[in-house]
Amino acid sequence: MFDSLLLVVFLTSFVNAENSLPEDFTRCRQKDAKLNECLKMAVPDALRRMKKGIPSLSVPEMEPLHVDSINVDSGSGPVVITQMYKKIKLHGLTDSVLTLYKADLKNYRLRTDSITPKMEFIADYIMRGRILLLPIQGKGIANITMVNLVVKHDLIGEPVVRDGQTYMHIKDYRVKFIPQRVLLHFTNLFNGDKVLGDNMNEFLNSNSDLVFNELKESYEKALSSVFQNVTNEIFDRVPMNKIFLED
């Protein structure tokens, strides 16, 4: 669910490594008439090359990608749940393919669509709430798998000038998740009661569309904030002309 980091991964290769960027990486230039097509190919290609990270460039391992924590709340409708996730591992990111890329650099805006065949979100969880009329609570390991996940990203930036250099600060990051299918599994539901836990996991998967759709906006908001912070770690310290080459 989280291949919005595709762009960040590609950009990371430029950080403090302008003179040591691997020669086999595709470089895209601002004035290229086919800039969008170049980025559409370059981002997933760079991502695949960085599965195990690139220590010389301080690029972290991308398979899996680690996220410290997120909190997800849904407070109305048929699903009312509070979820806390820690020690998150995201599997499948490096298999993502970009289907659309639109860079409007004059207006500091980036839009992209991607598809990931199988994205697994594995984490320690604490959960409490209700689904329809059924109470649910537990503390254990969560596995949320999204099949053929389409992600739509909209990055809205603004120029920040420092020391004569222009940086593109992302002030708003919007993301939408559209999975073809969602599989859910939570260990240790109801304090380890196997019968109740198995029944609830079966119920969750039988109603995964309802459950995910009710929680989707909360997931999107939580992860948009994560993606925005990570993106700005790059954009706020690397000038635009070092990210999108001018010549």
C-alpha positions in Angstrom: 0.0 0.0 0.0 2.9 2.1 0.3 4.6 2.5 -3.1 4.2 6.2 -2.9 7.8 6.0 -1.7 8.8 5.1 -5.2 9.6 8.7 -6.0 11.5 9.2 -2.7 13.6 6.1 -3.4 14.6 7.3 -6.8 15.5 10.7 -5.4 17.5 9.3 -2.5 20.1 8.2 -5.0 21.1 11.8 -5.5 21.6 12.7 -1.9 25.2 13.5 -1.1 26.2 11.3 -4.1 26.0 13.5 -7.2 29.4 12.3 -8.3 29.0 8.7 -7.4 25.6 7.9 -8.7 25.8 4.5 -10.4 26.3 4.8 -14.1 23.5 2.4 -14.9 20.8 4.6 -13.2 18.6 6.5 -15.6 18.8 10.3 -15.3 15.9 12.6 -16.2 16.2 16.2 -17.2 13.7 19.1 -16.7 13.8 20.3 -20.3 13.3 16.8 -21.8 10.1 16.9 -23.8 9.5 13.3 -22.6 10.3 14.0 -18.9 7.2 12.2 -17.7 8.0 9.1 -19.8 11.6 9.2 -18.5 10.5 9.3 -14.8 7.9 6.7 -15.4 10.6 4.3 -16.4 13.4 5.6 -14.2 11.7 5.4 -10.8 10.7 1.7 -10.8 14.0 0.8 -12.4 16.0 2.5 -9.6 13.7 0.9 -7.0 14.5 -2.6 -8.3 18.2 -1.9 -8.2 18.0 -0.8 -4.6 16.2 -3.9 -3.1 19.1 -4.5 -0.8 20.1 -0.9 -0.5 23.2 0.9 -1.6 25.5 1.5 1.4 27.8 3.9 -0.5 24.8 6.2 -1.0 23.2 5.7 2.4 20.2 4.2 0.6 18.3 1.8 3.0 17.2 -1.7 2.2 13.9 -1.4 0.3 12.7 -5.1 0.6 11.2 -4.9 3.1 10.8 -1.2 3.8 10.7 -0.4 7.6 8.3 2.1 9.2 8.4 2.8 12.9 4.7 3.2 13.7 1.3 4.6 12.6 -2.0 5.0 14.4 -5.3 4.4 12.6 -8.7 5.5 13.9 -12.2 5.0 12.5 -14.9 6.7 14.6 -18.2 6.3 12.7 -20.2 4.0 10.5 -20.3 0.2 10.7 -16.6 -0.1 11.6 -15.3 1.7 14.7 -11.7 0.7 15.5 -8.6 2.1 17.1 -5.4 0.5 15.7 -1.8 1.1 16.7 0.9 -0.5 14.5 4.6 -0.7 15.4 7.7 -2.3 13.8 6.1 -2.2 10.4 7.5 -4.1 7.4 6.3 -3.4 3.9 6.9 -6.2 1.4 6.4 -5.9 -2.4 7.3 -2.3 -2.9 10.2 -3.0 -5.3 7.8 -4.9 -7.7 5.7 -1.8 -8.3 5.2 -0.4 -11.8 4.3 3.2 -12.6 1.4 3.5 -14.9 1.2 7.4 -15.0 3.6 10.2 -14.1 2.9 13.9 -14.5 5.5 16.4 -13.3 4.4 20.0 -13.4 7.6 21.5 -12.1 6.6 25.1 -12.8 3.8 24.8 -10.3 5.7 22.4 -8.0 3.3 19.6 -8.4 3.9 15.8 -9.0 1.2 13.3 -9.8 1.7 9.6 -10.3 -0.2 6.3 -10.4 1.4 3.0 -9.7 0.4 -0.7 -9.3 1.8 -3.3 -7.0 1.0 -6.9 -7.7 1.1 -7.9 -4.0 1.8 -5.5 -1.1 2.1 -7.0 2.4 1.9 -4.9 5.5 3.2 -6.8 8.5 3.4 -5.2 12.0 2.9 -5.5 15.7 -0.6 -4.3 16.4 -3.0 -3.3 19.2 -6.6 -3.0 18.3 -9.9 -2.4 19.9 -13.4 -1.5 18.6 -16.3 -3.1 16.8 -17.2 -4.2 13.3 -21.0 -4.0 12.6 -22.3 -5.3 16.0 -19.3 -7.5 16.8 -16.7 -6.4 19.3 -13.0 -6.9 18.3 -9.8 -6.6 20.3 -6.4 -8.0 20.3 -2.6 -7.6 20.5 -0.3 -9.5 18.2 0.9 -9.6 14.7 -1.1 -8.1 11.8 -0.8 -9.1 8.2 -2.7 -6.9 5.7 -2.1 -8.1 2.1 -3.4 -6.0 -0.9 -3.5 -7.6 -4.3 -3.1 -5.6 -7.5 -2.9 -2.4 -5.5 -3.3 0.9 -7.4 -2.0 3.9 -5.6 -2.6 7.5 -6.7 -0.3 10.2 -5.4 -0.6 13.9 -5.6 2.3 15.9 -4.2 1.7 19.7 -3.8 4.9 21.7 -3.3 6.1 25.2 -2.9 9.4 26.9 -3.6 11.8 27.6 -0.7 15.0 29.6 -1.5 18.1 29.2 0.6 21.6 30.3 -0.2 20.6 31.1 -3.7 19.2 27.6 -4.3 15.6 26.7 -4.9 14.1 23.7 -3.0 10.7 22.1 -3.5 9.1 21.7 -0.1 6.1 19.4 -0.1 3.3 21.1 1.8 0.6 18.6 1.1 0.8 14.9 0.1 -2.5 13.2 -0.9 -2.7 9.5 -1.6 -5.5 7.1 -2.6 -5.4 3.3 -2.3 -7.4 1.1 -4.7 -6.8 -2.6 -4.1 -8.4 -5.3 -6.2 -8.5 -7.6 -3.2 -7.6 -7.3 0.5 -6.6 -10.2 2.8 -6.5 -9.7 6.6 -5.1 -11.8 9.4 -4.6 -10.8 13.1 -2.9 -13.2 15.6 -3.9 -13.3 19.2 -7.4 -11.8 18.9 -9.5 -11.9 22.0 -6.5 -12.7 24.2 -5.6 -15.8 22.2 -9.0 -17.5 22.1 -8.5 -19.6 19.0 -12.2 -20.2 18.2 -13.1 -16.5 18.5 -9.9 -15.5 16.7 -10.4 -17.9 13.8 -14.0 -16.9 13.5 -13.2 -13.2 13.5 -10.4 -13.6 10.9 -12.9 -15.5 8.7 -15.5 -12.8 9.2 -13.0 -10.1 8.4 -12.0 -11.7 5.1 -15.6 -12.4 4.1 -16.3 -8.7 4.6 -12.8 -7.3 3.6 -14.3 -4.8 1.1 -16.5 -3.3 3.8 -13.8 -3.3 6.5 -11.1 -1.8 4.3 -13.4 0.8 2.7 -14.4 2.0 6.2 -10.7 2.2 7.3 -9.2 3.3 4.0 -9.4 7.1 4.6 -7.7 6.7 8.0 -5.0 4.6 6.4 -4.5 7.1 3.6 -4.2 10.0 6.1 -1.8 8.3 8.3 0.5 7.1 5.5 0.2 10.4 3.6 1.8 12.1 6.6 4.6 9.4 6.7 5.2 9.8 3.0 5.2 13.6 3.2 7.8 13.6 6.0 10.1 11.2 4.2 9.8 13.0 0.9 10.7 16.3 2.6 13.8 14.8 4.1 15.0 14.7 0.5 13.4 17.7 -1.0 14.3 20.1 1.8 18.0 19.4 1.5 18.5 18.7 -2.2 18.0 21.6 -4.6 15.5 21.0 -7.4 18.2 21.2 -10.1 20.0 18.3 -8.4 16.9 16.2 -8.4 15.5 17.1 -11.8 18.6 17.9 -13.9 18.6 21.2 -15.8 21.1 20.3 -18.5 
